[in-house]
Every structure is written in C-alpha cells, then in structure tokens.
Amino acid sequence: MMKTARLIHTAQALVDDVIDVPHLPARGQNSVATGRTRQAGGAVTVLLAAARSGAHCVHAGSVGRGPNGDLIRAVLAGDGIAVSSPEVEQIDSGVCLVFVEPTAERTFITVQGAERRISAASLSTSQPQPGDYVAVSGYTLQGPSAAPLMEWLATLQSGVKVVLDPGAPFAALDAEIKSAVLNRTSLWTSNAEEACALTGDPDMATAAPKVLDFLPAGAIAVVRDGQAGCTVATADGTTVVPGFPQVPVDTNGAGDTHTGVLLAELLAGSDPVTAARHANVAGALKVTRRGIDKTPTRAEIDAFLARVTDQ
C-alpha cells in the first residue's frame, strides 16, 4: 500500500508575541501598545495552511519544554500535525517579537531558543520517503542549525523533494552552502526581494525563470509579490498568476500561508499554476484576518474562487 506523500517542515517553530503599536518609536523613545497576542508562528503557519488544505504534515524541527513549546505543540496537534522530533528538555522554544503598525507594516525581533537545537538524528525522525516535500528555510541555514541540517539533507533519497524558502538570510550565506542547497532544491518559493538577491532582477515576472538557472533540471520556481500575485517558472514556461488585492489588516504570515497552500495543492496533484492560484487566494484571505493562525481552509479558498469566477 502506497503511503500518502507528506509535507515535512524542518524550520523554526516559535511563538510570535504580536504587539500592536500606533507607530514605531524613534530610537530611545517610547510607544504605547494598543494590543498584544501570543501565537505559534514560524514553520507553524506553513504547516497549518497546508493541513487546512488537506496535506498530511509533520514538523521535524525541534520544540522546547516550557510555555512556548507547549503552545506550539497544542496548536499543531489541533490540526492533526505531528511533531516527530524529541522534546528539547532543557530550554524552551524561542519568541519573535512582532510590532504591527496600523498600516499592517511589521517589524521583528527574534529571541532564539530550542528551535536551534536540531541534529541530523532529530530531523531523521520524520522518516522522509520519495514523494514527500521537505521544506527548508534560509534561517535554519545560518548559525548552529546549519551544519546538522546540511548533514541530514545529504542523506535524503533522490525522490524526496526539497522546498527552499530562502528568507532574507540566504543571500549572505556561505557560497558553498548556497550552492549545495540550490543543487538539491526541487521547488524555490520566495518573495520578489529574495529572488532579486539571487538573480539581480527585482521583477517577479522575469526573476522567476532566472531562479531556474540555479536549480536542477525539472525544478519549479515561484516568486510572489504581494497583491500582484506570483510568477511560476518551470521548464515548460513562465506564467504570471494574478493576485486578489484586499484591504489588509494583518500581513503577518501571508507569505507562509501562500507557501503552505502551494505545497498542499502540489501534493494533491495540482499543476503548479493551479496550485499558485489557490495560494494567491489563501494569501489574500489571510491579510484580511488578524492572527498568523487564521489561515483559510480549502473550502474557504474554493468558495472565494467560485465567487470571483462568477463575476
């Protein structure tokens, strides 16, 4: 009996401490917060978005012991997402302070914790099989988590598909690490700025096919640019997939939501352009909701698509 292909995420699961502010203070000055919430974030947002679109998901990254780790595990379990790695007993998971302004602009400060305590052995508990997607973040490829992640990636079977979400750190990584990861990447998914850092091209429509020049034959590159949508580049051609502009109330987690739904659709057998269209809808719906855990379900995405198709 064939196993269902899964999304396995290796990146950091943290707690986002989201603080609403009327404006960021000048250096050395003060701003009074108008609200505050604690939410599981980081890799959790990608996994929730994928699970709610029907994907079988596993978190292989490390989760600590303490209030933060407990929150992360509870949120994942609520959507049926397993944590394969053993609990890190001596340290809690980290926190990302997220300052959100009325324009929905976000500013981040991260305090690292147990999520950096990965090893090749802890990652291997996810037992990836051919057909699975293994998601990798550029944030994990810096600092103490880089070496064990690279060690583990080298052991993956050829049929396991590596998904690279480069993040801002990828551009500054050691050239040898970048080359090794890119040579193993089946799917690149990033925003336009991150693609530009690799290709020198700031336009998502033309940067996406240039990303393919750095990837193995048969790879897919998806480059998104907010309300403009995203561009999908494959060996068969390049397609700009328009977005669905909305009035944003919270843009935190929109990119991760896009990635999660994109991967869920691909795992379900959708072609890359169809998957990207669903992901664009998911990102559009996410920015209309406060909270990084407010990712839409497959039914909500389908209903949105039905409405815009009828118009």
C-alpha positions, 0 to 999 in steps of 0.5 A: 500500500502506497503511503500518502506523500507528506509535507515535512517542515524542518524550520523554526517553530516559535511563538510570535508575541504580536504587539500592536503599536500606533507607530514605531518609536524613534530610537530611545523613545517610547510607544504605547501598545494598543494590543498584544497576542501570543501565537505559534508562528514560524514553520507553524503557519506553513504547516497549518495552511497546508493541513487546512488544505488537506496535506498530511504534515509533520514538523521535524524541527525541534520544540522546547519544554516550557510555555512556548513549546507547549503552545506550539505543540497544542496548536499543531496537534489541533490540526492533526500535525505531528511533531516527530522530533524529541522534546528539547528538555532543557530550554524552551522554544524561542519568541519573535517579537512582532510590532504591527503598525496600523498600516499592517507594516511589521517589524521583528525581533527574534529571541532564539531558543530550542528551535536551534537545537536540531541534529541530523538524528532529530530531523531523521525522525520524520522518516522522509520517503520519495514523494514527500516535500521537505521544506527548508528555510534560509534561517535554519541555514545560518548559525548552529542549525546549519551544519546538522541540517546540511548533514541530514539533507545529504542523506535524503533519497533522490525522490524526496523533494526539497522546498527552499524558502530562502528568507532574507538570510540566504543571500549572505550565506556561505557560497558553498552552502548556497550552492549545495542547497540550490543543487538539491532544491526541487521547488524555490518559493520566495518573495520578489526581494529574495529572488532579486538577491539571487538573480539581480532582477527585482521583477517577479515576472522575469526573476522567476525563470532566472531562479531556474538557472540555479536549480536542477533540471525539472525544478519549479520556481515561484516568486510572489509579490504581494497583491500582484500575485506570483510568477511560476517558472518551470521548464515548460514556461513562465506564467504570471498568476494574478493576485486578489488585492484586499484591504489588509489588516494583518500581513503577518504570515501571508507569505507562509500561508501562500507557501503552505497552500502551494505545497498542499495543492502540489501534493494533491496533484495540482499543476503548479499554476493551479496550485499558485492560484489557490495560494494567491487566494489563501494569501489574500484571505489571510491579510484580511484576518488578524492572527498568523493562525487564521489561515483559510481552509480549502473550502474557504479558498474554493468558495472565494474562487467560485465567487470571483469566477462568477463575476 
